[in-house]
Amino acid sequence: MKDDLPPPASAIKLALEAAAEAAYQYQVKAAQKELADLSFPHKQIEETLEEVRDCADDRAAVITLFALVDDLTISLMQRNLDPSIRGGLGRLFDGGGFGILGTSSARFTMAAALRWLRPETYSDLDLLRKIRNAFAHKVSVRTLTDEPVRGLFASMTPADAHFRSLVADIAGPGKDWVQRPFATLTPRQRFLLTGAALLRRIIFELPALPVAAAHKVSALDAMGRWKQAPEAFREATFVILEAVWFVLFLTNEEAAQQDLLGGTQE
């Protein structure tokens, strides 16, 4: 009889797709629940970026930023490790030379090997580590334009690559803000932008990539789209962007004074 016929292949496919989507969304919700309690030292991030922006000494700026990056790396890696191991997590991160994650180099390398950091982020972290070491151990290195720092810094991902989409959304004809030309930025301003971009990647990748892999979902879905992302992540992003806002942008009035509007202002 007609009612005994199996459903058409198209109906079966639709049912399977609906079941697969439901299963995926279940995993997404589980991942998002795991990330809901994210926390970041917002005040420390704000104060560090302000110091990097405003202090007179390049050496102090680099060492201070690197200390923040390393502290964040430790705390975010520990979120994904089992604290009940013999000796606790402190045993792994012992800086006295005995912990397997006792150095920044070991931490960055392990996070990259576990795919908790993307290759580009790992490369930039390693370059930042080398820049920090050059300042810390070479008296002759005083500024960001001294070698080998200059070459190492030039090898990092250009800051404008990370802020390009933001600039496109915020600045332009008919808008309240004008992009400050990257060619006019000082080495310190470029370093600040590079550091801020690196922080943005760390606070996303180190929490989201391990959880996403565990639940077999995308990292973007695990963290949630912007309005669904954990409040701590959104607040940290705001803090980072606020610190670099006036390096990236000028008001229309400021741009007119610097003749950056191409004569469009009367």
GUROMAR-165059 format. One line per 3 residues: number of its first residue (from 1); for each residue x, y, z of C-alpha. Coordinates in steps of 0.02 Angstrom, whole numbers, always signed. Each point is the difference from the previous one (the first is absolute). Example, Ala and Ser with C-alpha at 12.3 -4.5 7.8 and 13.67 -1.06 7.14 Angstrom:
<pts>
1> +615 -225 +390  +69 +172 -33
</pts>
This chain:
<pts>
1> +0 +0 +0  +52 +181 -26  +15 +32 +188
4> +125 -142 +16  +123 +81 -119  +160 +65 +78
7> +19 +191 +7  +91 +77 -147  +187 +20 +11
10> -20 +189 +12  -106 -15 +156  +126 -117 +80
13> +139 +121 -40  -95 +145 +78  -34 -102 +157
16> +183 -49 +14  +55 +180 -24  -119 +58 +136
19> +64 -133 +118  +182 +46 -37  -37 +184 +28
22> -85 -37 +165  +147 -106 +57  +123 +138 -50
25> -100 +134 +91  -2 -109 +155  +190 -4 -4
28> +7 +188 -30  -106 +32 +154  +112 -115 +103
31> +155 +94 -61  -78 +169 +35  -49 -56 +175
34> +181 -50 +32  +60 +173 -53  -135 +97 +92
37> +108 +25 +155  +146 +80 -94  +88 +137 +96
40> +139 +120 -45  +100 +129 +101  -83 +148 -87
43> +80 +132 +110  +173 -76 -24  -24 -6 -188
46> -56 +182 -2  +143 +63 +108  +131 -99 -95
49> -55 +64 -170  -5 +178 +68  +178 -22 +63
52> +58 -70 -167  -81 +150 -86  +61 +136 +117
55> +164 -49 +83  +159 +83 -63  +106 -157 -12
58> -16 -132 -137  +87 -130 +108  -128 +20 +140
61> -145 -2 -124  +55 -164 -79  +40 -90 +163
64> -164 +57 +79  -105 -57 -148  +89 -167 -8
67> -31 -30 +186  -187 +26 -28  -1 -116 -151
70> +92 -135 +96  -113 +16 +153  -154 -16 -109
73> +74 -151 -88  +30 -88 +166  -174 +34 +70
76> -90 -47 -161  +101 -159 -24  -39 -51 +178
79> -187 +10 -39  +20 -151 -114  +114 -105 +111
82> -46 -121 +140  +48 +78 +168  -14 -168 +89
85> +163 -68 -71  +134 -47 +126  +84 +159 +59
88> -136 +110 -78  +16 +116 -148  +132 +102 +90
91> +119 -144 -30  -20 +20 -189  +27 +187 +2
94> +142 +3 +126  +115 +138 -62  +150 -69 +93
97> +46 -104 -151  -83 -163 +51  -176 +25 -68
100> -29 -59 -178  -96 +162 -29  +117 +104 +106
103> +56 +118 -138  -97 +111 -119  +78 -90 -148
106> -62 -168 +65  -173 +69 +32  -20 +76 -172
109> +68 -155 -84  -112 -119 +96  -155 +106 -31
112> +40 +2 -186  +35 -187 -4  -170 -32 +81
115> -79 +115 -129  -57 +117 +138  +85 +140 -97
118> -6 +28 -187  +167 -5 -92  +2 +187 -34
121> -30 +39 +184  +136 -121 +54  +123 +79 -121
124> -38 +175 +63  +13 -54 +182  +170 -77 -33
127> +59 +159 -86  -64 +105 +145  +94 -114 +120
130> +161 +28 -98  -29 +188 +0  -27 -2 +188
133> +159 -102 +25  +101 +120 -108  -54 +147 +109
136> +26 -98 +161  +172 -68 -40  +84 +124 -118
139> +52 +169 +70  +24 +66 -177  -184 -28 -42
142> -91 +157 +57  -137 +32 -128  -115 -92 -118
145> +107 +58 -145  +160 -82 +65  +53 -168 -71
148> -42 -140 +22  -166 +68 +65  -38 +96 -159
151> +13 -155 -108  -98 -109 +121  -139 +129 +14
154> -9 +15 -189  -27 -188 -10  -157 +6 +109
157> -171 +7 -82  -30 +184 -45  -125 +78 +119
160> -102 +76 -141  -41 -176 -61  -93 -34 +162
163> -91 +166 +11  -43 +17 -185  -181 -56 +18
166> -26 +111 +152  +71 +150 -92  -113 -35 -149
169> -154 -2 +112  +44 +154 +102  +93 +121 -113
172> -40 +74 -168  -104 +129 -95  -153 +55 +96
175> +60 -77 +163  +59 +82 +161  +175 -74 -5
178> +146 +2 -120  +134 -134 -5  +168 +62 +59
181> +121 -49 -140  +108 -145 +57  +150 +79 -85
184> -10 +144 +126  +4 -110 +155  +153 -3 +112
187> +87 -167 +35  -79 +1 +174  -174 +27 -70
190> +25 -143 -123  +62 -109 +142  -153 +44 +104
193> -116 -49 -143  +96 -161 -30  -7 -44 +185
196> -186 +41 +10  -37 -108 -152  +99 -143 +78
199> -97 +17 +163  -164 -7 -96  +54 -165 -80
202> +60 -75 +165  -160 +36 +96  -98 -85 -139
205> +110 -144 -51  +63 -68 +167  -175 -17 +75
208> -98 -43 -159  +111 -116 -102  +21 -137 +134
211> -185 +0 +44  -52 +1 -183  +113 -149 -37
214> -68 -97 +149  -179 +26 -57  +34 -17 -187
217> -69 +172 -44  +74 +158 -75  +89 +120 +116
220> -113 +143 -55  -154 -100 +45  +77 -54 +166
223> +37 +179 +52  -165 +61 -72  -29 +141 -122
226> +33 +171 +73  -163 +28 +95  +0 -179 +64
229> +184 -3 +51  +45 -4 +185  -10 +171 +81
232> +181 -11 +58  +59 -27 -179  -100 +148 -65
235> +61 +113 +141  +182 -49 -29  -20 +37 -185
238> -72 +172 +42  +146 +36 +118  +127 -47 -134
241> -84 +104 -136  -21 +150 +114  +188 +1 +34
244> +41 +13 -185  -149 +100 -63  +87 +168 -16
247> +150 -82 -79  -111 -74 -135  -119 +146 -26
250> -11 +189 -9  -156 +104 +13  -50 +92 -158
253> +58 +162 +81  +172 -72 +40  +15 -72 -175
256> -45 +168 -76  +135 +85 +103  +125 -127 -64
259> -67 +16 -179  -47 -185 -11  -173 +25 -76
262> +63 +42 -172  -76 +172 -1  -176 -61 +33
265> -17 +111 +154  -36 +186 -26
</pts>
